[in-house]
Amino acid sequence: MAKKSVLIVMGSENDLPKVEPAIRVLQGLDVPHRVTVASAHRSPDRAKRVAMEARKAGVGVIIAAAGGAHHLGGAMAANTTLPVIALPISVGTLGGLDALLSAVQMPGGVPIASVGVDGAKNAGLLAANIIGAFDEALGSRLDAQRDTQANGVEKADARVQEKLAASD
């Protein structure tokens, strides 16, 4: 079976700085990925085509990053049965709350998952976890990453305990 990739679809090129943490996560885990721009409102035909062609292009998961109304995740999910992860982006006066609420209030039968506002790192990790469920090598890399995180917490605790003991 060919290695599946992650497709990151941004509603605007302005979203790239907010999406970069997801890109770094995928790069660090050696997960193939591609980034493109398609707007649910300004280029609905392109958004539909991107979603419909994703499976044939070897995509296993789509991350849809958008702010404001965040209809991009729903537009992707309406046109593919691949898992879609909404990445709400903070823009405007509501700080991304509008995008988050739009992303999580999908009608029955058209599911998407969502991470928190500007949660690109978690979007990348969730996409990797989904692909890693069927890719043993990636699953092992994810396990190693979790072990590293756990070891970091143990080391942090040791430093705190050392500081507390020194202050007694």
N, C-alpha and C positions, 0 to 999 in steps of 0.2 A: 504494500500500500504506500502511495506517495505521501510525503510529509505534507501535512496541512499547514496553511498559512493563516495569518490574521490580516484582515483588511480594516484599516482605519479610515473612516469616511468623515471628513470635516465639513461643516456647513459653510465655512469661510476660511480663506487662507489666514485670516487674523486669529483663528483658533490654534494655529500651530504651536505657539509657545506653551499653551495650556495642555497640549497633547504630547509634547516632548517627553514627559516622564514615562508615559506608556511605551513610547518608542525605545527609550533607554532600557526599560525592563525587558522588552522583547529582544533587544539586541543582546543584553546580558545573559539571557537564557538561550540564545541562539535559536530563536523562533523566527522563521521566515515571516515577513510582513511587508505590507505596501500601504502607502498613504495616498489618498486622493481627495479632491474637493467635489462635493455635489450638494446642492441645496434643495431641500424639500419644497421650498417656495420659489426660488429664482430659477432653478433648473430641474423641475420635477421629472421630466422625461429622462434626464441623465441619471438622477437618483434611482429611478425605477430600473433603468438598464444596468447600472452598477450592481444593484441588489440581485437582479435576475441572472446576471452572468457570473456571479461570485462563485457558486458551487463548481461550475465547469472550469473556473480558473484555479481550482485547488484550495479555495478558501474554506476554513473550518469554522471561523468565528468572525463576526463583524463588530467593530467598535464604532458607534455613531456618536460623534462629538458635535454638540451644537448648544447655543445659548438661546435666550429668549423663549420662544414657544416650543423649542426642541421637538419639532415634528419629524426630524430626520430619522430618529430611531424607529418611530412608527412607520415611516415611509419605507425604511429598509425591511422591517419585519413583515409588512404587508406584501412584499414582493419576493420573499425567500423564506424557506423553512430552516435556514441556518440559525444558530444562536446569535442574537443581537444584544450587545451590551450598550446601554445608553451611558454616555459621559456628559452630564449636564455641565455647561460652561458658564461661569459667572460673567454676565454682561449687564449693563443698564443699572437701573435704580433698585432692582429687587435682589441683586447679588447672587443670582442663579437659582433662587427659590422657584421662580416661574418655570425655568427649564427642568428642574428636578420634579416638580409636580406634574408637568406635562409628560415627562418620561415615564413616570410610574402609574399614570392613570390611563392605561391602555384598555381598549375594549376586550371582552372575553374572546378568545380564539386567535388573538394576535399578540402573543407574549413577547416581552423584552425584559431583560434584567437591567438593573441600574446600579451604578455606584454613586457616591456622594458628589456634591458639586465640586468641580475641579479635581476629582478623584482619579486622575489619569494613571497614577501608579497602580492603584487597585484594579482599574480597568485592564491594564496590561497583564497583571497577575491573574485576574479571573479568566481572561482569554487563554493564557498559558495553561491554567489549571484545566480548562475544558479540553484543550488539545492534548494535554498531558495525561488525561484519563485514558487515552487510546494510544499514547506514544510512550513506551517504557523509558526510553532514554531521557525524554523531557521530564517525565515523572521523577526520575532519579535526580535530575538537576534541581527540580523544585523541592524535593526532599532535602537535598544538601543545602539549599538556600534557607529552608526553615531551620535546619540544624544550626547554621551560622547565626541566624537571628536569636535562637535560644541561647547559644553560647555567649552572644553579646549581652544578653540580659544577665546571665550568670556573672560575667565579668563586671558589668555595671554594679550589680549588687555587692560584689567583693570590694569594689572601690568605695562605695557608700559606707559599707561596714568598717573599712579601714579608716576613713575620715572620721566617722563617729567615734571609733575607739581612740583615735589620736586626740580628739577634743575632750575626752573624759579626764 
